[in-house]
Amino acid sequence: MFTPKVGFRGAAAATTMAAALIGLGTGAANAAGWPPLQQGAYLYSGTVGAGAVTTVDLTDLGTCHTLSEPALSVQVVSGSASVVLYPAADCTGAHPWATGSLARSNLPAAALSYRVVPA
């Protein structure tokens, strides 16, 4: 009889802890300044979704776009497309970085160009 109560209490404590950690993670992301998630893809000239915004046309698959201002962060919400970011103009440079179809991230290096690809 003692074991089921301990198991239930342990499960309840674990559930409460998980909910608290999820809440803290969400609060930290919002406090850091990220804009709310919305359908589409956006490149930002600053980190954590700050600065000038470039809206990416997710239907323009394969076309290379050179940015007028380097991107330092990205947010993508799409079920069918992702964005590949390049450190140099004309979709060149070593180590391009791909987002996936659901992403919110600071980039490992400034991006000067990008192309949309199927997810």
Legacy VTK file of the C-alpha trace (Angstrom):
# vtk DataFile Version 3.0
C-alpha trace
ASCII
DATASET POLYDATA
POINTS 119 float
0.000 0.000 0.000
2.821 2.401 0.774
4.489 2.070 -2.650
1.500 3.229 -4.798
1.156 6.436 -2.756
4.872 7.183 -3.126
4.659 6.452 -6.862
1.678 8.782 -7.243
3.350 11.538 -5.232
6.556 11.126 -7.247
4.644 11.302 -10.535
2.735 14.370 -9.368
5.949 16.073 -8.292
7.608 15.257 -11.628
4.611 16.638 -13.544
4.632 19.832 -11.488
8.378 20.265 -12.015
8.056 19.712 -15.779
5.275 22.307 -16.018
7.362 24.808 -14.050
10.394 24.273 -16.271
8.322 24.663 -19.439
6.869 27.883 -18.037
10.328 29.184 -17.185
11.630 28.327 -20.639
8.742 30.157 -22.305
9.176 33.161 -20.056
12.900 33.293 -20.744
12.317 33.212 -24.514
9.752 35.996 -24.313
11.892 38.043 -21.952
14.806 37.731 -24.363
12.824 39.701 -26.936
11.842 37.154 -29.564
8.762 38.201 -31.502
5.771 35.854 -31.227
5.840 32.847 -33.533
3.814 33.428 -36.672
3.414 31.626 -39.984
6.209 32.439 -42.447
9.935 33.076 -42.320
11.744 36.170 -41.053
15.394 37.189 -40.954
16.523 39.755 -38.384
19.539 42.054 -38.469
19.994 41.665 -34.697
20.101 38.711 -32.339
16.991 37.279 -30.641
14.698 38.590 -33.380
15.657 42.253 -33.035
16.543 44.858 -35.626
15.454 45.198 -39.230
13.207 42.408 -40.526
13.374 40.716 -43.918
10.286 38.674 -44.774
11.196 35.546 -46.732
8.876 34.383 -49.544
8.591 30.668 -48.751
7.022 29.946 -52.159
10.139 31.137 -54.042
11.983 27.808 -53.897
15.610 27.651 -55.037
16.140 31.334 -55.854
19.204 32.907 -54.244
18.592 36.215 -52.463
21.430 38.487 -51.349
20.564 40.569 -48.292
21.151 44.311 -48.114
21.928 43.914 -44.395
23.405 40.779 -42.736
20.999 38.569 -40.800
21.949 37.512 -37.270
18.789 35.602 -36.291
15.959 33.735 -37.991
12.441 32.522 -37.288
10.625 30.008 -39.511
7.153 28.517 -39.113
6.243 26.417 -42.145
5.126 22.883 -42.759
6.803 22.611 -46.140
9.824 24.897 -46.497
13.071 25.767 -44.752
15.740 28.394 -45.305
19.430 27.826 -46.051
21.558 30.809 -45.014
24.994 31.554 -46.459
27.861 33.616 -44.977
28.624 35.296 -48.337
26.655 36.960 -51.122
25.190 34.947 -54.018
24.571 31.891 -51.816
28.264 31.128 -51.484
30.671 30.634 -48.627
31.720 27.753 -46.473
29.346 26.187 -43.973
25.825 27.270 -44.973
23.280 26.897 -42.174
19.796 25.338 -42.653
16.806 26.090 -40.437
14.281 23.288 -40.794
10.577 24.093 -41.081
10.123 25.207 -37.453
13.002 27.265 -36.101
13.866 30.255 -33.954
17.571 30.822 -33.537
20.492 33.166 -33.472
22.756 32.297 -36.390
26.251 30.900 -35.788
27.608 33.555 -38.198
26.135 36.538 -40.025
24.246 35.524 -43.173
24.572 37.608 -46.338
22.331 35.504 -48.588
19.708 32.763 -48.473
17.574 30.393 -50.490
14.310 28.613 -49.679
14.307 24.828 -50.027
11.669 22.139 -49.448
11.601 20.906 -45.861
LINES 1 120
119 0 1 2 3 4 5 6 7 8 9 10 11 12 13 14 15 16 17 18 19 20 21 22 23 24 25 26 27 28 29 30 31 32 33 34 35 36 37 38 39 40 41 42 43 44 45 46 47 48 49 50 51 52 53 54 55 56 57 58 59 60 61 62 63 64 65 66 67 68 69 70 71 72 73 74 75 76 77 78 79 80 81 82 83 84 85 86 87 88 89 90 91 92 93 94 95 96 97 98 99 100 101 102 103 104 105 106 107 108 109 110 111 112 113 114 115 116 117 118
